[in-house]
Amino acid sequence: MASASGNAPDFRLDGKFAVVTGGGSGIGQAIALRFAAQGAAVSILDISRDQAQQVAQQIIDAGGLCSAYACDVSDPAQVQSRFDELCREQRIHILVNNAGVSHIGTLESTTDEEFDRVFRVNVKGFYHCMHASIGPMKANGGGVILNLASIAGSAGIPDRFAYSMSKGAIIAMTYSVARDYLSFNIRCNCISPARVHTPFVDGYLRHHYPGREKEMFEKLSRAQPVGRMAEPREVASLALFLCSEEASFITGVDYPLDGGFVNLR
């Protein structure tokens, strides 16, 4: 894609205010850093205030604008309070719903408590943040919502019963919000990554395969036809495009970022 001047666009976000949930680590951190580098003022909401503040400080040290808040997205009162506070300070142009939890298990091995926890964070957490931001976006003439889903939401992945349920719900919510708010100049899309090399992956391997971390990492990497996992920065690059003005004609789309996992296996 080329700009009108013939140069490649740089997907600037100057003058935009973006809220990134789960921005204290992994994909959310990469998105917060990339958005700030491209001119956005960023607010990070994370279950860990310390991690959120560390990322915010990186952005500030690099000359960017960033604030950090502790927020449990599964708590509707806490989410509403945070968004009320943010909306009093400035207009929210972009919401990136990223905060979530993973879960490993089949239907039989997933307990009622585990299922509820995944639903509370991954489904209701996204709902709470969209619900808190959609009214201000409507009142202010529009905005962009980007949800982080997963290929597990649309493809059969072993031992991911509850997680797949939650990511499928995110994809469906994305389509619904995109359709319902077209007339309000609000775009809503989602990204469905395959495996991404985040701290969660490293922790999972240490816990389940002590002493075999390297072997299992290579096995998981080869599950993608391109032969490796995605890096958080690659998800952030797609997120940047979808939240920029260059993507103003795109809404109601689920973007697989899967290294060929779905179609090339």
C-alpha positions in Angstrom: 0.0 0.0 0.0 1.3 3.4 -0.9 0.3 6.9 0.2 -0.8 9.6 -2.2 2.8 10.9 -2.3 4.1 7.6 -3.3 5.8 6.9 0.0 4.8 4.0 2.3 2.5 5.2 5.0 3.8 5.2 8.6 0.4 4.8 10.2 0.7 7.7 12.6 -1.6 8.1 15.6 -0.8 11.8 16.4 -3.5 13.4 18.5 -5.1 10.1 19.4 -5.7 8.7 22.8 -5.6 4.9 23.1 -6.6 2.7 26.0 -4.8 -0.7 26.0 -6.0 -3.3 28.5 -3.4 -5.9 29.6 -0.7 -3.5 28.4 1.7 -4.5 31.2 3.2 -7.5 29.3 3.3 -9.5 26.2 1.1 -8.4 23.2 -0.5 -5.6 25.1 2.9 -4.2 26.0 4.1 -4.3 22.4 0.9 -2.5 21.3 1.2 0.2 23.9 4.9 0.8 22.9 4.1 0.9 19.2 1.1 3.2 19.5 3.1 5.6 21.7 6.1 5.5 19.2 3.6 6.5 16.5 2.3 9.5 18.3 -0.6 8.3 20.5 -1.1 9.2 24.1 -1.6 5.8 25.8 -3.3 4.7 29.0 -2.5 1.2 30.2 -5.0 -0.8 32.3 -3.6 -3.9 33.8 -4.3 -6.3 36.7 -0.7 -5.6 37.8 -0.1 -1.9 38.5 3.6 -2.4 38.8 3.9 -3.9 35.3 1.7 -1.2 33.9 3.8 1.5 35.4 7.0 -0.1 34.1 5.7 0.0 30.6 4.4 3.5 31.0 7.8 4.6 32.3 9.5 3.1 29.1 7.1 5.2 27.0 7.7 8.4 29.1 11.5 7.9 29.0 11.3 7.7 25.2 9.4 11.0 25.1 5.9 9.7 24.9 2.7 10.2 26.9 1.4 7.4 29.0 -0.5 6.7 32.2 -1.0 3.5 34.0 -3.8 2.1 36.2 -4.5 -1.1 38.0 -7.7 -2.5 36.7 -9.4 -5.9 36.9 -11.5 -6.0 33.7 -13.7 -8.7 35.2 -15.0 -6.2 37.8 -17.6 -4.0 36.1 -17.6 -1.3 38.8 -13.8 -1.0 38.6 -13.9 -0.8 34.8 -16.6 1.9 34.8 -14.7 3.9 37.4 -11.5 3.8 35.4 -13.2 4.8 32.1 -15.2 7.6 33.7 -11.9 9.0 35.0 -10.2 8.7 31.6 -13.1 10.3 29.8 -13.1 13.2 32.2 -9.5 13.9 31.1 -9.8 13.5 27.3 -11.6 11.8 24.4 -10.9 8.1 23.9 -10.2 7.5 20.2 -9.0 3.9 20.4 -9.8 1.0 22.7 -7.6 -2.2 22.5 -9.2 -5.0 24.4 -6.3 -7.3 25.1 -6.4 -8.4 28.8 -7.2 -12.0 29.1 -6.3 -15.4 30.6 -5.4 -18.7 29.0 -6.7 -22.1 30.0 -5.7 -25.7 29.1 -8.3 -28.5 29.3 -11.0 -30.4 27.5 -14.7 -30.3 28.3 -14.3 -33.1 30.8 -11.3 -31.7 32.6 -12.5 -28.1 32.8 -14.2 -27.4 36.1 -17.1 -25.1 36.6 -14.9 -22.6 38.4 -12.3 -22.6 35.7 -14.9 -22.1 33.0 -16.5 -19.2 34.9 -13.1 -17.5 35.4 -12.2 -17.7 31.7 -15.7 -16.3 30.8 -15.5 -13.5 33.4 -12.1 -12.3 32.2 -12.1 -13.1 28.5 -15.7 -12.4 27.6 -17.2 -10.2 30.2 -13.9 -8.3 30.6 -14.1 -7.3 26.9 -17.8 -6.5 27.3 -17.2 -4.3 30.3 -14.6 -2.2 28.5 -16.6 -1.9 25.3 -19.7 -1.0 27.3 -17.9 1.7 29.2 -16.3 3.3 26.1 -19.0 3.0 23.5 -21.2 5.8 24.9 -18.3 8.4 25.0 -17.2 7.3 21.5 -20.7 7.9 20.2 -20.9 11.3 21.9 -17.6 12.3 20.5 -18.1 11.4 16.9 -16.6 7.9 16.6 -13.6 5.7 17.5 -11.9 2.4 16.9 -12.3 -0.8 19.0 -9.8 -3.6 18.4 -10.3 -6.9 20.1 -7.6 -9.6 20.6 -9.1 -12.9 19.8 -7.3 -16.1 18.7 -7.4 -18.7 16.0 -8.7 -21.0 18.8 -12.0 -19.1 18.4 -12.5 -20.4 14.8 -10.4 -23.5 14.5 -10.3 -26.7 16.5 -7.4 -26.6 19.0 -6.7 -29.5 21.3 -7.2 -29.0 25.0 -8.5 -25.5 24.7 -12.2 -25.9 25.4 -12.9 -22.9 27.7 -10.3 -20.7 26.0 -11.7 -21.4 22.5 -15.2 -20.7 23.8 -14.1 -17.3 25.0 -12.2 -16.3 21.8 -15.1 -17.4 19.7 -17.3 -15.1 21.7 -14.9 -12.2 21.1 -15.1 -12.8 17.4 -18.9 -12.8 17.5 -19.0 -9.6 19.7 -16.7 -7.9 17.2 -19.0 -8.6 14.3 -22.1 -7.4 16.3 -20.5 -4.2 17.6 -19.2 -3.4 14.1 -22.7 -3.7 12.6 -24.6 -1.9 15.3 -22.3 1.2 15.4 -21.6 1.8 11.7 -23.7 4.9 11.8 -21.8 6.3 14.7 -18.4 6.2 12.9 -17.2 3.5 15.2 -15.1 0.7 13.7 -14.6 -2.6 15.4 -12.2 -5.4 14.3 -10.3 -8.2 15.9 -7.0 -10.0 15.4 -6.7 -13.8 15.8 -3.1 -14.8 16.4 -1.7 -18.3 16.4 0.9 -18.9 19.1 2.8 -15.8 20.1 6.1 -15.9 22.0 5.1 -14.2 25.2 6.1 -14.6 28.9 3.0 -16.9 29.2 4.6 -19.4 26.8 7.9 -19.4 28.7 6.1 -19.9 32.0 3.9 -22.6 30.6 7.0 -24.5 29.4 8.8 -24.1 32.7 5.8 -25.4 34.6 4.8 -28.3 32.4 8.1 -29.4 30.8 10.9 -28.7 33.3 14.2 -29.5 31.6 12.6 -29.9 28.2 11.7 -26.3 27.6 13.9 -25.9 24.5 12.6 -29.1 22.9 9.0 -28.2 23.5 9.4 -24.6 22.4 10.7 -25.9 19.1 7.8 -28.3 18.8 5.2 -25.6 19.4 7.0 -23.3 17.0 6.9 -25.9 14.2 3.1 -26.2 14.6 2.9 -23.0 12.5 3.7 -23.7 8.8 6.1 -20.8 8.8 8.1 -22.7 11.4 8.1 -20.3 14.3 5.8 -18.4 16.7 4.8 -14.9 16.1 6.5 -12.1 18.0 4.4 -9.6 20.0 5.7 -6.7 17.8 4.2 -8.4 14.7 0.8 -8.4 16.4 1.4 -4.7 17.3 2.2 -3.9 13.7 -1.2 -5.2 12.5 -2.9 -3.5 15.5 -1.3 -0.2 14.5 -2.6 -0.4 10.9 -6.1 -1.4 12.0 -6.4 1.5 14.4 -4.9 4.1 12.0 -6.7 6.2 9.5 -5.3 4.1 6.7 -7.7 1.4 7.8 -10.8 3.7 7.8 -12.6 1.4 5.3 -12.2 -1.7 7.4 -14.7 -2.8 10.0 -16.3 -6.1 11.2 -13.3 -8.2 10.2 -11.4 -11.0 12.1 -7.8 -11.0 10.9 -5.9 -14.3 11.4 -2.3 -13.7 12.1 -1.3 -17.4 12.2 1.7 -18.2 10.1 -0.5 -20.3 7.8 -1.9 -22.4 10.7 -5.5 -22.5 9.5 -5.2 -22.8 5.8 -1.8 -24.3 5.2 -1.6 -27.2 7.6 
